[in-house]
Amino acid sequence: MRALLKMERPAWLLAAAALVVLVVINGLVQKGFFAPMVLQSNLTTFLPLVLVAIGQTYVILAGDIDLSVGAVAALVNVITVSVMAALGGSAGAIAAGMAAGILVAVACGLLNGLLIAVLRLQPMVTTFGTGIIFSALALWVLPQAGLVVPDAYWSTYGGAILDVPTVLWILLLAGLFVFVLARLPFQSWLKAVGGNRSGAFQSGLPLTGIRIKAFVLSAIFAGLAALCLTGETATGDPLMGQSLGMGSISAVALGGTLLSGGVGGAMGSILGALLLGMIGNVIYFAGLPYEYQTLVQGLIVLAALAGGVVLARR
């Protein structure tokens, strides 16, 4: 265990140090970066990826991967707004829509978990396939973007609770969940399953149940990200969240979690997601030509990932 902690710490610190540097640079290139409204706007933009990265971490820790999270977010979005619209947009309709969306996310996670942990299908191919199915269902429910959400929903999400921005409350609650789960046996079981699956099986750990729970957690966090995106865009969109899959995997890797499983943690993934957001901000406000922005962002992410891998191996 001490050896694992030594492997995790440098990669986690690398993400934290890089984030601090990018915050300083962003403060120089983006006017008013440290103004409360600007910080809230940036956090609103980064939050969905943060949530998806948290859920993706638990799947990767167990040695699996979930490529369907973006499609899950799209399906949850259209289900949520459709239920709200069908029930009239009242407070009860908002609650019912959110509950329906999270239940759909749980069902998606269960399907992924059963196919992979019970039927032993290959995780990458399976979640790629289920992602296509979930995307098709989202298009079937809502063929094109539309169905504006009730004003109370987006105004609450974009507003404040007890003078604290709602998005910050969500981030703090997500961080608290990560902090608590890291101290429960379940995360150690995930690392055992991802680090040495045969050894974990021989020690008596319920591998099937652990892997299913990891996929359910991943889908739930994708669903929560969808609720955030719904509050941000105030509408339904069956093509929402397409970049969340690869973005979450990059964030997890940047945060120090090995993609082979067994080493890492969701707190690092939060830093990794914020790091990705800050990279995009710096590139945009530095005034680089549009045609080079994606190229430069990809090169920076690749260099950061390579650095994390080198530190983890050492």
HELIX and SHEET records of a PDB file:
HELIX    1   1 ARG A    2  VAL A   29  1                                  28    
HELIX    2   2 PRO A   36  LEU A   61  1                                  26    
HELIX    3   3 VAL A   69  ALA A   86  1                                  18    
HELIX    4   4 ALA A   91  GLY A  113  1                                  23    
HELIX    5   5 LEU A  114  VAL A  118  3                                   5    
HELIX    6   6 PRO A  123  VAL A  141  1                                  19    
HELIX    7   7 ASP A  151  GLY A  158  1                                   8    
HELIX    8   8 THR A  166  LEU A  181  1                                  16    
HELIX    9   9 PRO A  185  GLY A  195  1                                  11    
HELIX   10  10 ARG A  197  GLN A  202  1                                   6    
HELIX   11  11 LEU A  207  THR A  233  1                                  27    
HELIX   12  12 LEU A  244  LEU A  254  1                                  11    
HELIX   13  13 ALA A  266  PHE A  285  1                                  20    
HELIX   14  14 TYR A  290  ARG A  313  1                                  24    
SHEET    1   A 2 ALA A 160  ILE A 161  0                                        
SHEET    2   A 2 VAL A 164  PRO A 165 -1                                        
END                                                                             
